[in-house]
Amino acid sequence: ITVQNLVFKNVYVRAAGTEQYGYGTAVSFTNTVTNILAAHNTVDDAYIGIGVSYGGGSSNIRFSYNTMTNTNWGLRAGDRTSASSLDTLTIDHNNASQFANWDDSLSNSFHHNGFYGWAESGGMLRNVKIYDNTFGPAWGIHTTGGVFMSGDFGSTQIYNNLFLDNANEAPSNGLISLWPHSGTGTGYQVYNNTIIGGGVGRGLYLTGGNGTSATTFTIK
């Protein structure tokens, strides 16, 4: 399946404040999905730009050359159940920025990310490449990471990306945030990225892990 050269506007328009509703995904793939390409799409104003909620046996998903503005999550990939698995996810040449309209001053319900990838429901995510993207600026105050990954993910490479902050703004964890846990994932490589901060915050944030023998980070 290929989704390309489309423009999505005003899928869900939200202003920063106390509103608690988070609706609207421009492009969504769900259940067992294979051989997916979403490329050269533009998303302006949505809760999620382009995402996959993957089931068991999912493979070969690529999000490439997309532009997302005014979203809570520009791109996302998450497991549906404990039987979920995704092998081979590529995130390349995308641009995600301007998240501040999703700030929630009442309950901090919306944590913004350029890309959020996870296996938190008992599933697994393997063989991830994230490269040649631009994430930021204009993060707002409730962003947790430009790239944020958590749960049982592994064999992940993050390289040749550009991360941008405006002055005095930064994600609460780090522009690159990796939190492997609750699984067997290993093999995390982060290299050749450019991080231009705003004077506060962290560029790279690593936490958790699956034990010293299983979790290996390579940082260059």
Buried (B, 14 or more C-beta within 10 A) or exposed (E): EEBEEBEBEEBBEBEBEEBEEBEBBBBEBEEBBBEBBBBBBBBBBBBBBBBBBBBBBBBBBBBBBBBBBBBBBBBBBBBBEEEBBBBBBBBBBBBBBBBBBBBBEEEEBBBBBBBBBBBBBBBBBBBBBBBBBBBBBBBBBBBBBBBBBBBBBBBBBBBBBBBBBBEEBBBBBBBBBBBBBBBEBBBBBBEEBEBEBBEEBBBBBBEEBBEEEBBEBEEE
